[in-house]
């Protein structure tokens, strides 16, 4: 479900010129059934799986504050969210 919805979100993000456009596109995708919202949905993601960073790139930024300062990270090596 997450991989499916993430792929839809990436596609919509490429179409949107700003956050308001993206909001409207996601709302439309939701109301038109393009997103998976139930575990009972039979659709399955068949695209390429995301690569998991390794080595020096094993930490990614999850959240920035309003000034662009990194606040939360995910460490793939330890499977933990860190600050």
N, CA, C and O atoms as CSV, one atom per row, in Angstrom:
chain,resi,resn,atom,element,x,y,z
A,1,UNK,N,N,0.824,-1.189,0.000
A,1,UNK,CA,C,0.000,0.000,0.000
A,1,UNK,C,C,0.872,1.259,0.000
A,1,UNK,O,O,0.639,2.179,-0.785
A,2,UNK,N,N,1.876,1.297,0.883
A,2,UNK,CA,C,2.730,2.482,0.974
A,2,UNK,C,C,3.505,2.703,-0.317
A,2,UNK,O,O,3.592,3.830,-0.805
A,3,UNK,N,N,4.072,1.626,-0.876
A,3,UNK,CA,C,4.829,1.764,-2.112
A,3,UNK,C,C,3.931,2.258,-3.240
A,3,UNK,O,O,4.348,3.094,-4.041
A,4,UNK,N,N,2.708,1.751,-3.309
A,4,UNK,CA,C,1.746,2.177,-4.323
A,4,UNK,C,C,1.456,3.671,-4.178
A,4,UNK,O,O,1.577,4.436,-5.135
A,5,UNK,N,N,1.072,4.069,-2.970
A,5,UNK,CA,C,0.692,5.463,-2.729
A,5,UNK,C,C,1.882,6.407,-2.894
A,5,UNK,O,O,1.715,7.531,-3.366
A,6,UNK,N,N,3.074,5.966,-2.513
A,6,UNK,CA,C,4.266,6.797,-2.715
A,6,UNK,C,C,4.513,7.023,-4.197
A,6,UNK,O,O,4.864,8.131,-4.605
A,7,UNK,N,N,4.333,5.979,-5.012
A,7,UNK,CA,C,4.526,6.111,-6.461
A,7,UNK,C,C,3.510,7.100,-7.040
A,7,UNK,O,O,3.858,7.929,-7.880
A,8,UNK,N,N,2.263,7.012,-6.592
A,8,UNK,CA,C,1.242,7.961,-7.042
A,8,UNK,C,C,1.638,9.372,-6.614
A,8,UNK,O,O,1.527,10.311,-7.403
A,9,UNK,N,N,2.091,9.529,-5.391
A,9,UNK,CA,C,2.493,10.841,-4.880
A,9,UNK,C,C,3.650,11.435,-5.664
A,9,UNK,O,O,3.658,12.635,-5.937
A,10,UNK,N,N,4.629,10.614,-6.029
A,10,UNK,CA,C,5.750,11.117,-6.828
A,10,UNK,C,C,5.256,11.584,-8.197
A,10,UNK,O,O,5.685,12.627,-8.691
A,11,UNK,N,N,4.361,10.819,-8.802
A,11,UNK,CA,C,3.801,11.188,-10.103
A,11,UNK,C,C,3.048,12.516,-10.004
A,11,UNK,O,O,3.205,13.391,-10.856
A,12,UNK,N,N,2.234,12.660,-8.965
A,12,UNK,CA,C,1.478,13.892,-8.786
A,12,UNK,C,C,2.397,15.070,-8.474
A,12,UNK,O,O,2.151,16.190,-8.922
A,13,UNK,N,N,3.444,14.819,-7.715
A,13,UNK,CA,C,4.397,15.876,-7.383
A,13,UNK,C,C,5.068,16.457,-8.611
A,13,UNK,O,O,5.378,17.648,-8.644
A,14,UNK,N,N,5.294,15.634,-9.616
A,14,UNK,CA,C,5.900,16.125,-10.855
A,14,UNK,C,C,4.937,17.006,-11.643
A,14,UNK,O,O,5.366,17.875,-12.402
A,15,UNK,N,N,3.640,16.785,-11.464
A,15,UNK,CA,C,2.628,17.573,-12.167
A,15,UNK,C,C,2.344,18.904,-11.475
A,15,UNK,O,O,1.946,19.868,-12.129
A,16,UNK,N,N,2.543,18.964,-10.169
A,16,UNK,CA,C,2.150,20.141,-9.384
A,16,UNK,C,C,3.207,21.238,-9.478
A,16,UNK,O,O,4.408,20.967,-9.482
A,17,UNK,N,N,2.736,22.478,-9.553
A,17,UNK,CA,C,3.671,23.607,-9.586
A,17,UNK,C,C,3.839,24.248,-8.209
A,17,UNK,O,O,4.742,25.058,-8.004
A,18,UNK,N,N,2.960,23.878,-7.259
A,18,UNK,CA,C,3.080,24.400,-5.889
A,18,UNK,C,C,2.310,23.474,-4.948
A,18,UNK,O,O,1.670,22.521,-5.393
A,19,UNK,N,N,2.374,23.754,-3.663
A,19,UNK,CA,C,1.728,22.893,-2.668
A,19,UNK,C,C,0.208,22.847,-2.825
A,19,UNK,O,O,-0.410,21.808,-2.594
A,20,UNK,N,N,-0.389,23.964,-3.214
A,20,UNK,CA,C,-1.846,23.988,-3.391
A,20,UNK,C,C,-2.250,23.090,-4.551
A,20,UNK,O,O,-3.234,22.356,-4.454
A,21,UNK,N,N,-1.491,23.141,-5.656
A,21,UNK,CA,C,-1.760,22.247,-6.785
A,21,UNK,C,C,-1.645,20.791,-6.355
A,21,UNK,O,O,-2.480,19.958,-6.705
A,22,UNK,N,N,-0.596,20.497,-5.589
A,22,UNK,CA,C,-0.384,19.129,-5.128
A,22,UNK,C,C,-1.536,18.667,-4.247
A,22,UNK,O,O,-2.003,17.535,-4.374
A,23,UNK,N,N,-1.989,19.528,-3.366
A,23,UNK,CA,C,-3.127,19.205,-2.510
A,23,UNK,C,C,-4.348,18.838,-3.341
A,23,UNK,O,O,-5.017,17.843,-3.063
A,24,UNK,N,N,-4.635,19.632,-4.349
A,24,UNK,CA,C,-5.795,19.365,-5.204
A,24,UNK,C,C,-5.633,18.064,-5.982
A,24,UNK,O,O,-6.595,17.312,-6.133
A,25,UNK,N,N,-4.428,17.790,-6.479
A,25,UNK,CA,C,-4.184,16.552,-7.219
A,25,UNK,C,C,-4.328,15.325,-6.319
A,25,UNK,O,O,-4.892,14.312,-6.732
A,26,UNK,N,N,-3.820,15.416,-5.094
A,26,UNK,CA,C,-3.932,14.293,-4.161
A,26,UNK,C,C,-5.392,14.081,-3.775
A,26,UNK,O,O,-5.858,12.944,-3.698
A,27,UNK,N,N,-6.109,15.166,-3.533
A,27,UNK,CA,C,-7.539,15.074,-3.198
A,27,UNK,C,C,-8.301,14.385,-4.329
A,27,UNK,O,O,-9.138,13.518,-4.081
A,28,UNK,N,N,-8.008,14.776,-5.574
A,28,UNK,CA,C,-8.663,14.167,-6.728
A,28,UNK,C,C,-8.303,12.680,-6.833
A,28,UNK,O,O,-9.172,11.845,-7.084
A,29,UNK,N,N,-7.020,12.355,-6.639
A,29,UNK,CA,C,-6.595,10.956,-6.696
A,29,UNK,C,C,-7.304,10.133,-5.629
A,29,UNK,O,O,-7.672,8.984,-5.874
A,30,UNK,N,N,-7.495,10.703,-4.463
A,30,UNK,CA,C,-8.186,10.008,-3.382
A,30,UNK,C,C,-9.655,9.770,-3.723
A,30,UNK,O,O,-10.165,8.660,-3.566
A,31,UNK,N,N,-10.327,10.814,-4.188
A,31,UNK,CA,C,-11.758,10.671,-4.482
A,31,UNK,C,C,-12.009,9.791,-5.705
A,31,UNK,O,O,-13.077,9.188,-5.817
A,32,UNK,N,N,-11.052,9.706,-6.617
A,32,UNK,CA,C,-11.221,8.881,-7.815
A,32,UNK,C,C,-10.692,7.456,-7.631
A,32,UNK,O,O,-10.689,6.668,-8.576
A,33,UNK,N,N,-10.245,7.127,-6.420
A,33,UNK,CA,C,-9.825,5.761,-6.126
A,33,UNK,C,C,-8.450,5.382,-6.630
A,33,UNK,O,O,-8.134,4.198,-6.745
A,34,UNK,N,N,-7.626,6.375,-6.932
A,34,UNK,CA,C,-6.280,6.078,-7.417
A,34,UNK,C,C,-5.349,5.639,-6.288
A,34,UNK,O,O,-4.379,4.917,-6.519
A,35,UNK,N,N,-5.650,6.077,-5.071
A,35,UNK,CA,C,-4.835,5.706,-3.912
A,35,UNK,C,C,-5.418,4.473,-3.237
A,35,UNK,O,O,-6.625,4.234,-3.286
A,36,UNK,N,N,-4.558,3.705,-2.616
A,36,UNK,CA,C,-5.007,2.538,-1.852
A,36,UNK,C,C,-5.225,2.989,-0.415
A,36,UNK,O,O,-4.310,3.510,0.224
A,37,UNK,N,N,-6.441,2.789,0.094
A,37,UNK,CA,C,-6.751,3.227,1.460
A,37,UNK,C,C,-7.224,2.075,2.338
A,37,UNK,O,O,-7.609,2.287,3.488
A,38,UNK,N,N,-7.196,0.853,1.800
A,38,UNK,CA,C,-7.649,-0.305,2.564
A,38,UNK,C,C,-6.689,-1.467,2.355
A,38,UNK,O,O,-6.198,-1.688,1.248
A,39,UNK,N,N,-6.428,-2.199,3.416
A,39,UNK,CA,C,-5.584,-3.387,3.297
A,39,UNK,C,C,-6.251,-4.472,2.457
A,39,UNK,O,O,-5.584,-5.398,1.995
A,40,UNK,N,N,-7.545,-4.362,2.262
A,40,UNK,CA,C,-8.275,-5.334,1.450
A,40,UNK,C,C,-8.196,-5.035,-0.047
A,40,UNK,O,O,-8.666,-5.829,-0.861
A,41,UNK,N,N,-7.609,-3.905,-0.413
A,41,UNK,CA,C,-7.491,-3.535,-1.826
A,41,UNK,C,C,-6.587,-4.556,-2.530
A,41,UNK,O,O,-5.478,-4.815,-2.061
A,42,UNK,N,N,-7.039,-5.137,-3.640
A,42,UNK,CA,C,-6.260,-6.183,-4.299
A,42,UNK,C,C,-5.090,-5.673,-5.143
A,42,UNK,O,O,-4.255,-6.473,-5.566
A,43,UNK,N,N,-5.007,-4.368,-5.398
A,43,UNK,CA,C,-3.914,-3.848,-6.225
A,43,UNK,C,C,-2.586,-4.004,-5.500
A,43,UNK,O,O,-2.508,-3.839,-4.282
A,44,UNK,N,N,-1.547,-4.324,-6.256
A,44,UNK,CA,C,-0.205,-4.515,-5.695
A,44,UNK,C,C,0.795,-3.674,-6.460
A,44,UNK,O,O,0.701,-3.546,-7.681
A,45,UNK,N,N,1.742,-3.107,-5.757
A,45,UNK,CA,C,2.809,-2.335,-6.377
A,45,UNK,C,C,3.745,-3.289,-7.102
A,45,UNK,O,O,4.206,-4.268,-6.515
A,46,UNK,N,N,4.031,-3.017,-8.369
A,46,UNK,CA,C,4.913,-3.882,-9.153
A,46,UNK,C,C,6.105,-3.127,-9.723
A,46,UNK,O,O,6.875,-3.683,-10.506
A,47,UNK,N,N,6.262,-1.877,-9.341
A,47,UNK,CA,C,7.372,-1.069,-9.851
A,47,UNK,C,C,8.667,-1.397,-9.141
A,47,UNK,O,O,8.722,-2.307,-8.314
A,48,UNK,N,N,9.709,-0.651,-9.467
A,48,UNK,CA,C,11.005,-0.883,-8.823
A,48,UNK,C,C,10.952,-0.534,-7.341
A,48,UNK,O,O,10.338,0.460,-6.954
A,49,UNK,N,N,11.586,-1.340,-6.526
A,49,UNK,CA,C,11.634,-1.081,-5.089
A,49,UNK,C,C,12.651,0.013,-4.807
A,49,UNK,O,O,13.667,0.110,-5.496
A,50,UNK,N,N,12.385,0.835,-3.801
A,50,UNK,CA,C,13.351,1.884,-3.468
A,50,UNK,C,C,14.643,1.268,-2.951
A,50,UNK,O,O,14.638,0.216,-2.313
A,51,UNK,N,N,15.733,1.938,-3.237
A,51,UNK,CA,C,17.019,1.454,-2.742
A,51,UNK,C,C,17.227,1.955,-1.328
A,51,UNK,O,O,16.874,3.088,-1.001
A,52,UNK,N,N,17.794,1.115,-0.501
A,52,UNK,CA,C,18.085,1.486,0.884
A,52,UNK,C,C,19.527,1.960,0.943
A,52,UNK,O,O,20.438,1.225,0.561
A,53,UNK,N,N,19.743,3.176,1.415
A,53,UNK,CA,C,21.104,3.695,1.479
A,53,UNK,C,C,22.001,2.823,2.359
A,53,UNK,O,O,21.532,2.191,3.306
A,54,UNK,N,N,23.271,2.796,2.041
A,54,UNK,CA,C,24.221,2.044,2.855
A,54,UNK,C,C,25.481,2.877,3.051
A,54,UNK,O,O,25.683,3.890,2.382
A,55,UNK,N,N,26.314,2.438,3.969
A,55,UNK,CA,C,27.578,3.127,4.214
A,55,UNK,C,C,27.363,4.525,4.750
A,55,UNK,O,O,26.595,4.731,5.690
A,56,UNK,N,N,28.044,5.481,4.148
A,56,UNK,CA,C,27.985,6.874,4.619
A,56,UNK,C,C,26.630,7.517,4.366
A,56,UNK,O,O,26.320,8.554,4.954
A,57,UNK,N,N,25.813,6.914,3.494
A,57,UNK,CA,C,24.506,7.482,3.168
A,57,UNK,C,C,23.365,6.733,3.848
A,57,UNK,O,O,22.252,6.696,3.324
A,58,UNK,N,N,23.629,6.141,5.001
A,58,UNK,CA,C,22.599,5.334,5.648
A,58,UNK,C,C,21.612,6.151,6.475
A,58,UNK,O,O,20.706,5.582,7.083
A,59,UNK,N,N,21.770,7.487,6.511
A,59,UNK,CA,C,20.864,8.359,7.266
A,59,UNK,C,C,20.213,9.335,6.294
A,59,UNK,O,O,20.895,9.967,5.487
A,60,UNK,N,N,18.874,9.455,6.376
A,60,UNK,CA,C,18.159,10.415,5.546
A,60,UNK,C,C,17.378,11.372,6.429
A,60,UNK,O,O,17.036,11.038,7.564
A,61,UNK,N,N,17.099,12.545,5.919
A,61,UNK,CA,C,16.330,13.565,6.642
A,61,UNK,C,C,14.850,13.252,6.510
A,61,UNK,O,O,14.359,13.019,5.405
A,62,UNK,N,N,14.134,13.244,7.630
A,62,UNK,CA,C,12.696,13.033,7.637
A,62,UNK,C,C,11.926,14.335,7.759
A,62,UNK,O,O,10.847,14.469,7.181
A,63,UNK,N,N,12.471,15.312,8.514
A,63,UNK,CA,C,11.719,16.535,8.770
A,63,UNK,C,C,12.663,17.712,8.945
A,63,UNK,O,O,13.707,17.614,9.590
A,64,UNK,N,N,12.259,18.832,8.346
A,64,UNK,CA,C,12.970,20.090,8.523
A,64,UNK,C,C,12.036,21.085,9.205
A,64,UNK,O,O,10.815,20.976,9.093
A,65,UNK,N,N,12.609,22.048,9.907
A,65,UNK,CA,C,11.772,23.095,10.480
A,65,UNK,C,C,11.470,24.140,9.401
A,65,UNK,O,O,11.901,23.983,8.258
A,66,UNK,N,N,10.758,25.173,9.738
A,66,UNK,CA,C,10.355,26.194,8.781
A,66,UNK,C,C,11.501,26.952,8.144
A,66,UNK,O,O,11.326,27.586,7.104
A,67,UNK,N,N,12.689,26.891,8.768
A,67,UNK,CA,C,13.864,27.578,8.229
A,67,UNK,C,C,14.731,26.649,7.389
A,67,UNK,O,O,15.746,27.075,6.838
A,68,UNK,N,N,14.330,25.367,7.288
A,68,UNK,CA,C,15.120,24.414,6.509
A,68,UNK,C,C,16.178,23.678,7.314
A,68,UNK,O,O,17.025,22.986,6.750
A,69,UNK,N,N,16.130,23.829,8.642
A,69,UNK,CA,C,17.075,23.130,9.505
A,69,UNK,C,C,16.581,21.703,9.734
A,69,UNK,O,O,15.425,21.493,10.104
A,70,UNK,N,N,17.456,20.727,9.513
A,70,UNK,CA,C,17.085,19.326,9.696
A,70,UNK,C,C,16.784,19.038,11.163
A,70,UNK,O,O,17.561,19.408,12.044
A,71,UNK,N,N,15.651,18.374,11.427
A,71,UNK,CA,C,15.238,18.075,12.798
A,71,UNK,C,C,15.224,16.582,13.103
A,71,UNK,O,O,15.728,16.162,14.145
A,72,UNK,N,N,14.654,15.775,12.208
A,72,UNK,CA,C,14.534,14.345,12.432
A,72,UNK,C,C,15.156,13.581,11.263
A,72,UNK,O,O,15.070,13.996,10.107
A,73,UNK,N,N,15.776,12.465,11.596
A,73,UNK,CA,C,16.465,11.649,10.608
A,73,UNK,C,C,16.064,10.188,10.799
A,73,UNK,O,O,15.587,9.800,11.866
A,74,UNK,N,N,16.261,9.390,9.759
A,74,UNK,CA,C,16.069,7.948,9.879
A,74,UNK,C,C,17.390,7.287,9.560
A,74,UNK,O,O,17.987,7.538,8.513
A,75,UNK,N,N,17.849,6.433,10.474
A,75,UNK,CA,C,19.108,5.708,10.309
A,75,UNK,C,C,18.780,4.277,9.883
A,75,UNK,O,O,18.273,3.483,10.676
A,76,UNK,N,N,19.076,3.959,8.612
A,76,UNK,CA,C,18.783,2.629,8.089
A,76,UNK,C,C,19.626,1.546,8.753
A,76,UNK,O,O,19.193,0.399,8.854
A,77,UNK,N,N,20.817,1.900,9.201
A,77,UNK,CA,C,21.696,0.916,9.832
A,77,UNK,C,C,21.132,0.422,11.152
A,77,UNK,O,O,21.288,-0.751,11.490
A,78,UNK,N,N,20.466,1.315,11.913
A,78,UNK,CA,C,19.931,0.942,13.223
A,78,UNK,C,C,18.393,0.847,13.219
A,78,UNK,O,O,17.790,0.428,14.207
A,79,UNK,N,N,17.771,1.242,12.099
A,79,UNK,CA,C,16.298,1.272,11.986
A,79,UNK,C,C,15.669,2.143,13.061
A,79,UNK,O,O,14.656,1.785,13.661
A,80,UNK,N,N,16.296,3.306,13.296
A,80,UNK,CA,C,15.790,4.222,14.325
A,80,UNK,C,C,15.628,5.634,13.781
A,80,UNK,O,O,16.367,6.073,12.900
A,81,UNK,N,N,14.635,6.333,14.334
A,81,UNK,CA,C,14.485,7.760,14.068
A,81,UNK,C,C,15.354,8.478,15.086
A,81,UNK,O,O,15.302,8.173,16.278
A,82,UNK,N,N,16.154,9.433,14.621
A,82,UNK,CA,C,17.058,10.164,15.512
A,82,UNK,C,C,16.881,11.662,15.312
A,82,UNK,O,O,16.348,12.108,14.296
A,83,UNK,N,N,17.336,12.435,16.300
A,83,UNK,CA,C,17.261,13.898,16.207
A,83,UNK,C,C,18.655,14.457,16.077
A,83,UNK,O,O,18.827,15.672,15.984
